[in-house]
Amino acid sequence: MTVGLDDDDRFRVPQNVLPRTVGEEMVILDLNSDRYFGLNRSGAFIWSLFADGSTVGAIISTVAAEFDVAQADVRSDLEALVSELRERGLIEPAG
């Protein structure tokens, strides 16, 4: 189930999560479960924007420009990605 996101929402990476860039992709290790999660190029790009403290609105604008896609499509994909990452405990709302 995807979640609705506000443009001013921000997310952060919990201390138990270790991301590593591998080429243009990213591998994320959850130290609590010893499970790995992989992100493709666009997912890794979005992850870097989370890590920089970007808001959802800024991420949508940046990704739309970088990959030449409509902001509505980016929002939909971002909502799905955030839902999955939150469900797995890999990101959390920055408070």
Contact map, one row per residue, 1 for C-alpha under 8 A:
11100000000000000000000000000000000000000000000000000000000000000000000000000001001000000000000
11110000000000000000000000000000000000000000000000000000000000000000000000000011011100000000000
11111000000000000000000000000000000000000000000000000000000000000000000000000011011000000000000
01111100000000000000000000000000000000000000000000000000000000000000000000000010000000000000000
00111110100000000000000000000000000000000000000000000001000000000000000000000010000000000000000
00011111100000000000000000000000000000000000000000000001100000000000000000000000000000000000000
00001111100000000000000000000000000000000000000000000011110000000000000000000000000000000000000
00000111110000000000000000000000000000000000000000000011100000000000000000000000000000000000000
00001111111000000000000000000000000000000000000000000011100000000000000000000000000000000000110
00000001111100000000000000000000000000000000000001001111000000000000000000000000000000000000111
00000000111110000000000000000000000000000000000001101010000000000000000000000000000000000011110
00000000011111000000000000000000000000000000000001101000000000000000000000000000000000000011110
00000000001111101000000000000000000000000000000001100000000000000000000000000000000000000111000
00000000000111111000000000000000000000000000000000000000000000000000000000000000000000001111000
00000000000011111100000000000000000000000000000000000000000000000000000000000000000000000000000
00000000000001111100000000000111000000000000000000000000000000000000000000000000000000000000000
00000000000011111110000000011110000000000000000000000000000000000000000000000000000000000100000
00000000000000111111000000011110000000000000000000000000000000000000000000000000000000000000000
00000000000000001111100001111000000000000000000000000000000000000000000000000000000000000000000
00000000000000000111110001110000000000000000000000000000000000000000000000000000000000000000000
00000000000000000011111111100000000000000001000000000000000000000000000000000000000000000000000
00000000000000000001111111100000000000000000000000000000000000000000000000000000000000000000000
00000000000000000000111111000000000000000000000000000000000000000000000000000000000000000000000
00000000000000000000111111000000000000011001000000000000000000000000000000000000000000000000000
00000000000000000000111111100000000001111011000000000000000000000000000000000000000000000000000
00000000000000000011111111110000000001111011000000000000000000000000000000000000000000000000000
00000000000000000011110011111000000111100000000000000000000000000000000000000000000000000000000
00000000000000001111000001111100000111100000000000000000000000000000000000000000000000000000000
00000000000000001110000000111110011110000000000000000000000000000000000000000000000000000000000
00000000000000011100000000011111111100000000000000000000000000000000000000000000000000000100000
00000000000000011100000000001111111000000000000000000000000000000000000000000000000000000000000
00000000000000010000000000000111110000000000000000000000000000000000000000000000000000000000000
00000000000000000000000000000111111000000000000000000000000000000000000000000000000000000000000
00000000000000000000000000001111111100000000000000000000000000000000000000000000000000000000000
00000000000000000000000000001110111110000000000000000000000000000000000000000000000000000000000
00000000000000000000000000111100011111000000000000000000000000000000000000000000000000000000000
00000000000000000000000000111000001111100000000000000000000000000000000000000000000000000000000
00000000000000000000000011110000000111110000000000000000000000000000000000000000000000000000000
00000000000000000000000011110000000011111111000000000000000000000000000000000000000000000000000
00000000000000000000000111000000000001111111000000000000000000000000000000000000000000000000000
00000000000000000000000111000000000000111111100000000000000000000000000000000000000000000000000
00000000000000000000000000000000000000111111110000000000000000000000000000000000000000000000000
00000000000000000000000011000000000000111111111000000000000000000000000000000000100000000000000
00000000000000000000100111000000000000111111111100000000000000000000000000000000000000000000000
00000000000000000000000000000000000000001111111110000000000000100000000000000000000000000000000
00000000000000000000000000000000000000000111111111000000001000100000000000000000000000000000000
00000000000000000000000000000000000000000011111111100000000000000000000000000000000000000000000
00000000000000000000000000000000000000000001111111110000000000000000000000000000000000000000000
00000000000000000000000000000000000000000000111111111100001000000000000000000000000000000000000
00000000011110000000000000000000000000000000011111111110001000000000000000000000000000000000000
00000000001110000000000000000000000000000000001111111100000000000000000000000000000000000000000
00000000000000000000000000000000000000000000000111111100000000000000000000000000000000000000000
00000000011100000000000000000000000000000000000011111110000000000000000000000000000000000000000
00000000010000000000000000000000000000000000000011111111011000000000000000000000000000000000000
00000011111000000000000000000000000000000000000001001111111000000000000000000000000000000000000
00001111110000000000000000000000000000000000000000000111111100000000000000000000000000000000000
00000111100000000000000000000000000000000000000000000011111110000000000000000000000000000000000
00000010000000000000000000000000000000000000000000000111111111000000000000000000000000000000000
00000000000000000000000000000000000000000000010011000111111111100000000000000000000000000000000
00000000000000000000000000000000000000000000000000000001111111110000001001100100000000000000000
00000000000000000000000000000000000000000000000000000000111111111000001000000000000000000000000
00000000000000000000000000000000000000000000000000000000011111111100000000000000000000000000000
00000000000000000000000000000000000000000000110000000000001111111111100001000000000000000000000
00000000000000000000000000000000000000000000000000000000000111111111111001000000000000000000000
00000000000000000000000000000000000000000000000000000000000011111111100000000000000000000000000
00000000000000000000000000000000000000000000000000000000000001111111000000000000000000000000000
00000000000000000000000000000000000000000000000000000000000000111111100000000000000000000000000
00000000000000000000000000000000000000000000000000000000000000111111110000000000000000000000000
00000000000000000000000000000000000000000000000000000000000000111011111011000000000000000000000
00000000000000000000000000000000000000000000000000000000000000010001111111000000000000000000000
00000000000000000000000000000000000000000000000000000000000110010000111111100000000000000000000
00000000000000000000000000000000000000000000000000000000000000000000011111110000000000000000000
00000000000000000000000000000000000000000000000000000000000000000000111111111000000000000000000
00000000000000000000000000000000000000000000000000000000000100110000111111111100000000000000000
00000000000000000000000000000000000000000000000000000000000100000000001111111110000000000000000
00000000000000000000000000000000000000000000000000000000000000000000000111111111000000000000000
00000000000000000000000000000000000000000000000000000000000000000000000011111111100000000000000
00000000000000000000000000000000000000000000000000000000000100000000000001111111110000000000000
01111000000000000000000000000000000000000000000000000000000000000000000000111111111000000000000
11100000000000000000000000000000000000000000000000000000000000000000000000011111111100000000000
00000000000000000000000000000000000000000010000000000000000000000000000000001111111110000000000
01100000000000000000000000000000000000000000000000000000000000000000000000000111111111000010000
11100000000000000000000000000000000000000000000000000000000000000000000000000011111111100000000
01000000000000000000000000000000000000000000000000000000000000000000000000000001111111110000000
00000000000000000000000000000000000000000000000000000000000000000000000000000000111111111110000
00000000000000000000000000000000000000000000000000000000000000000000000000000000011111111111000
00000000000000000000000000000000000000000000000000000000000000000000000000000000001111111100000
00000000000000000000000000000000000000000000000000000000000000000000000000000000000111111100000
00000000000001000000000000000000000000000000000000000000000000000000000000000000000011111111000
00000000000011001000000000000100000000000000000000000000000000000000000000000000000011111111000
00000000001111000000000000000000000000000000000000000000000000000000000000000000010011001111100
00000000001111000000000000000000000000000000000000000000000000000000000000000000000001001111110
00000000111100000000000000000000000000000000000000000000000000000000000000000000000000000011111
00000000111100000000000000000000000000000000000000000000000000000000000000000000000000000001111
00000000010000000000000000000000000000000000000000000000000000000000000000000000000000000000111
